[in-house]
Amino acid sequence: MSTDVQDREAAPEFKKALSALDSYALGFGAMIGFGWVVLTGGWIEDGGTLGAALAMVAGGLIMSVVGLVYGEMTAAMPKAGGEHHYLMRGLGARWSFIGSWGITGGYMTIVAFEAVALPRTIEYIAPGISRIPLWSVFDSQVTLTWALIGSVAALAITALNYVGIKAAGLTQTFVVLFLLLVGVVLAFGSATRGSIEHMEPFFTDARGLFTVLIVVPFLFVGFDVIPQASEELRMEPRGIGRLIVVSVLIATLWYVLTIVTTSSSMPLDRLRESDLATADAMGTLFGSPVMANVLIAGGIAGILTSWIAMLIGASRLLFAMGRSGMLPSWFGRLHPRFQTPGNAILFVGALSMIAPFFGEGMLSWLVDSGSPSIVLAYLLVCVVFLVLRRREPGMERPFLAGRGRLGVAVGVAGVVLTAGLLSLYIPGMPASIHPVSYLLCALWWVLGFVFLARIPRGIAPGEHAEEELLAELDRRRR
């Protein structure tokens, strides 16, 4: 037995600390970040009210198919690191790294996004917070006080996750309940004071629809945090599978609700002039700037829920890759007292503390830069789903995406849909992303290929692939 395998068997294990309610709050809250506050006006402008809503429904259906696949895989292999284990078993070590690295990059861009989004949101309520100019990044002025708000918040979120997932889960649950309350108030305002006339135009064109659709991976990423924390959920495997699918459906309803209520509040010309369209919609519907600030509080709640969840997801994946030898073993250590992947949490937290010093311009780049990597990981999970259905038909699967041919059809649909979604990011396509986003994405993968080159070839996929990888790495070090 290799030294790494012996060390892993002697290491502390994750604590099952999250209840069913905490788990649902984790899944839903992970997907509802700040994008619904700052981006909704742009969605309506690009696709029209119904066009934008249909794009979200289409995105929700795509993610529901992927969610079914994830549900089956997670229930069969409820291990921290999710995709890492599915791909290791079905496709081998190198493909496991590619999928894990892709989804980790997506999580980390969202963690950084939230660290930048928080001071911008607070600035809406308190316009005078920017003091002591530092520098400009691509015409975005960075001030010390503005950046410190994001960095200090990053420190607090990191500390909360470091001391235990139970504390993070309780915080997540209470914040999600507040967020849902804000959504109910917004819906009430739209139903009683909104206007259908304000919703025009209902549609624009196909380009506008694709422009909205391209942000779907960024908006819906988060249901896949549930597999990362599956070892820490007090739920039966079958329940974890259902949790993933239900979380996606609830998030779809939330985004459609946001689009319809915002567009009903005021004409499109006024929405175009708004920096935070959903907040201004709330203020207009109730005729009070105080209510706009209530919505902003809901936006801050969304920032916190997504931030906590993505830090959980990124740290568990880094932990899984570190424990399997794909990354330095420093990442693969659990804190002996808190039973959290403390080193991985500190690493992701440190990056989020730096992000605000790159300024508000980072927001739009971060929205897009991690999305292609996320979709690539989804595509690989759908592929390995089909591989394992064929190769290991007797594998215990407490939750099924569908029985027999129906399950295979779900997997094939997942491959086709995610491949189509991935094609939208090709340069020159109608909804291709900003050059800076391509650069950030490329830099992440250049770093990834450095680690990929260290992974031995010839590690066959299977139930014991990770042990074989560790043994081979240990042999090479001797």
Rosetta blueprint (number, residue, H / E / L):
1 M L
2 S L
3 T H
4 D H
5 V H
6 Q H
7 D H
8 R H
9 E H
10 A H
11 A L
12 P L
13 E L
14 F L
15 K L
16 K L
17 A L
18 L E
19 S L
20 A H
21 L H
22 D H
23 S H
24 Y H
25 A H
26 L H
27 G H
28 F H
29 G H
30 A H
31 M H
32 I L
33 G L
34 F L
35 G H
36 W H
37 V H
38 V H
39 L L
40 T H
41 G H
42 G H
43 W H
44 I H
45 E H
46 D H
47 G H
48 G L
49 T H
50 L H
51 G H
52 A H
53 A H
54 L H
55 A H
56 M H
57 V H
58 A H
59 G H
60 G H
61 L H
62 I H
63 M H
64 S H
65 V H
66 V H
67 G H
68 L H
69 V H
70 Y H
71 G H
72 E H
73 M H
74 T H
75 A H
76 A H
77 M L
78 P L
79 K L
80 A L
81 G L
82 G L
83 E H
84 H H
85 H H
86 Y H
87 L H
88 M H
89 R H
90 G H
91 L L
92 G L
93 A H
94 R H
95 W H
96 S H
97 F H
98 I H
99 G H
100 S H
101 W H
102 G H
103 I H
104 T H
105 G H
106 G H
107 Y H
108 M H
109 T H
110 I H
111 V H
112 A H
113 F H
114 E H
115 A H
116 V H
117 A H
118 L H
119 P H
120 R H
121 T H
122 I H
123 E H
124 Y H
125 I H
126 A L
127 P H
128 G H
129 I H
130 S L
131 R L
132 I L
133 P E
134 L E
135 W E
136 S E
137 V E
138 F L
139 D L
140 S E
141 Q E
142 V E
143 T E
144 L H
145 T H
146 W H
147 A H
148 L H
149 I H
150 G H
151 S H
152 V H
153 A H
154 A H
155 L H
156 A H
157 I H
158 T H
159 A H
160 L H
161 N H
162 Y H
163 V L
164 G L
165 I H
166 K H
167 A H
168 A H
169 G H
170 L H
171 T H
172 Q H
173 T H
174 F H
175 V H
176 V H
177 L H
178 F H
179 L H
180 L H
181 L H
182 V H
183 G H
184 V H
185 V H
186 L H
187 A H
188 F H
189 G H
190 S H
191 A H
192 T H
193 R H
194 G L
195 S L
196 I L
197 E H
198 H H
199 M H
200 E L
201 P L
202 F L
203 F L
204 T L
205 D L
206 A H
207 R H
208 G H
209 L H
210 F H
211 T H
212 V H
213 L H
214 I L
215 V L
216 V H
217 P H
218 F H
219 L H
220 F H
221 V L
222 G L
223 F L
224 D L
225 V H
226 I H
227 P H
228 Q H
229 A L
230 S H
231 E H
232 E H
233 L E
234 R L
235 M L
236 E L
237 P H
238 R H
239 G H
240 I H
241 G H
242 R H
243 L H
244 I H
245 V H
246 V H
247 S H
248 V H
249 L H
250 I H
251 A H
252 T H
253 L H
254 W H
255 Y H
256 V H
257 L H
258 T H
259 I H
260 V H
261 T H
262 T H
263 S H
264 S L
265 S L
266 M L
267 P L
268 L H
269 D H
270 R H
271 L H
272 R H
273 E L
274 S L
275 D L
276 L L
277 A H
278 T H
279 A H
280 D H
281 A H
282 M H
283 G H
284 T H
285 L H
286 F H
287 G L
288 S L
289 P H
290 V H
291 M H
292 A H
293 N H
294 V H
295 L H
296 I H
297 A H
298 G H
299 G H
300 I H
301 A H
302 G H
303 I H
304 L H
305 T H
306 S H
307 W H
308 I H
309 A H
310 M H
311 L H
312 I H
313 G H
314 A H
315 S H
316 R H
317 L H
318 L H
319 F H
320 A H
321 M H
322 G H
323 R H
324 S L
325 G L
326 M L
327 L L
328 P L
329 S H
330 W H
331 F H
332 G H
333 R L
334 L L
335 H L
336 P L
337 R L
338 F L
339 Q L
340 T L
341 P L
342 G H
343 N H
344 A H
345 I H
346 L H
347 F H
348 V H
349 G H
350 A H
351 L H
352 S H
353 M H
354 I H
355 A H
356 P H
357 F H
358 F H
359 G L
360 E L
361 G L
362 M H
363 L H
364 S H
365 W H
366 L H
367 V H
368 D H
369 S H
370 G L
371 S H
372 P H
373 S H
374 I H
375 V H
376 L H
377 A H
378 Y H
379 L H
380 L H
381 V H
382 C H
383 V H
384 V H
385 F H
386 L H
387 V H
388 L H
389 R H
390 R H
391 R H
392 E L
393 P L
394 G L
395 M L
396 E L
397 R L
398 P L
399 F L
400 L L
401 A L
402 G L
403 R L
404 G L
405 R H
406 L H
407 G H
408 V H
409 A H
410 V H
411 G H
412 V H
413 A H
414 G H
415 V H
416 V H
417 L H
418 T H
419 A H
420 G H
421 L H
422 L H
423 S H
424 L L
425 Y L
426 I L
427 P L
428 G L
429 M L
430 P L
431 A L
432 S L
433 I L
434 H L
435 P H
436 V H
437 S H
438 Y H
439 L H
440 L H
441 C H
442 A H
443 L H
444 W H
445 W H
446 V H
447 L H
448 G H
449 F H
450 V H
451 F H
452 L H
453 A L
454 R L
455 I L
456 P L
457 R L
458 G L
459 I L
460 A L
461 P L
462 G L
463 E L
464 H L
465 A H
466 E H
467 E H
468 E H
469 L H
470 L H
471 A H
472 E H
473 L H
474 D H
475 R H
476 R H
477 R H
478 R L
